[in-house]
Amino acid sequence: MSTFQKLSKVAARSSAALLCTLAVVGCGSTRHTHTVEETAVPESFAAQGRQAPASRTEPAPLVAPKAFATRFTTPSQCEAAARRLLPTSRDDAWTALKSCVEGTHFTLLGAVLGNAWSEELRTRPDAAQLLAQVVAQRGGSVEGDLRLLHARKVPIFGLTAAIAQPEVYKGRYLLLRAQVADVRSEGDKPTVWLVEQGLTSMASEQPVGYSTRKDSVSVRSGSVGGDAGMLGRANLGGQLATSERQQSSTTVQRFDNVADETGREALGRLAQADPFFAPGKDFVVLARFDGMRITSGGNEDDEAAPKLPVLTIVSYYAPHPLVVY
């Protein structure tokens, strides 16, 4: 075979291989590999009439729960917005409700005790703290608000019941309004002497607007002459003075809380020293009842020996100075 014929055959085979490659078909036993790039979904996917595959997405959690209450002007608006979150996320709804209680002057105990929040009050470990804070913001009328809690079967009780039946209420939550009388340390945990306080309201009249007053004095004088008997004729004279005062003002009736000792005391245990839980101040205290302890000097064998209830303090809140409900 001539050299020209050999070159012609090589050129023919090269042309055939090139055509196979361009046509992307199998020629002989040659193997081919390729990569398919994923195509991005266009933004107008729905607008083109094509339905995207269904997917279940969880609601996004609240990003800043403490700022939730700042969106609303009243506590009732805040609570209603938190309640609307219940169908989508009960965790977010509870976080929002706590933001309402902590971020506003929240006194809507009836709304919290409603049917919408009943499951949360039963299952949330911090539900008792939230209720105690609401009671404090309502003025700290613990005895009256406990009746509302018991009407909804909320297991928070008073100090009176615990003292009367210590075995029944041991380990249960107690709520009381108390003044810190003294703080002492027993080892690493301080002990607080609590004096329970009852709450009553005192009415007073407070002037509002302008008041007016008018004072007037009138003096009348005269004389009388005539026969005075054995003294003959005589003249009698004198003066008569009268005064008058007129005053008008507009007043409004105000009510102030007045706390008074009930005669019941308790010992409270703190996990650590707290400078804000100071003597001389009233607090609404949420605690667990640990039982009764004989006071110093008493005999354990004497059933009539004086005893004090012992509490483990869970949380405390300063009561609002006015009852606003």
Sequence and secondary structure as in RCSB ss.txt:
>XXXX:A:sequence
MSTFQKLSKVAARSSAALLCTLAVVGCGSTRHTHTVEETAVPESFAAQGRQAPASRTEPAPLVAPKAFATRFTTP
SQCEAAARRLLPTSRDDAWTALKSCVEGTHFTLLGAVLGNAWSEELRTRPDAAQLLAQVVAQRGGSVEGDLRLLH
ARKVPIFGLTAAIAQPEVYKGRYLLLRAQVADVRSEGDKPTVWLVEQGLTSMASEQPVGYSTRKDSVSVRSGSVG
GDAGMLGRANLGGQLATSERQQSSTTVQRFDNVADETGREALGRLAQADPFFAPGKDFVVLARFDGMRITSGGNE
DDEAAPKLPVLTIVSYYAPHPLVVY
>XXXX:A:secstr
  HHHHHHHHHHHHHHHHHHHHHT   TT             TTTTTTT             S GGGGGGG SSH
HHHHHHHHHTTTT HHHHHHHHHHHHHHTT   HHHHTSGGGHHHHHH TTHHHHHHHHHHHTT  HHHHHHHHH
HTT  EE HHHHHH HHHHTTSEEEEEEEEEEEEEETTEEEEEEEEEEEEEEEEEEEEEEEEEEEEEEEEEEEEE
EE GGG EEEEEEEEEEEEEEEEEEEEEEEEEEEEEEEEEEEEE SS  TTS TT EEEEEEEEEEEEE TT  T
T TTS EEEEEEEEEEE   SS   
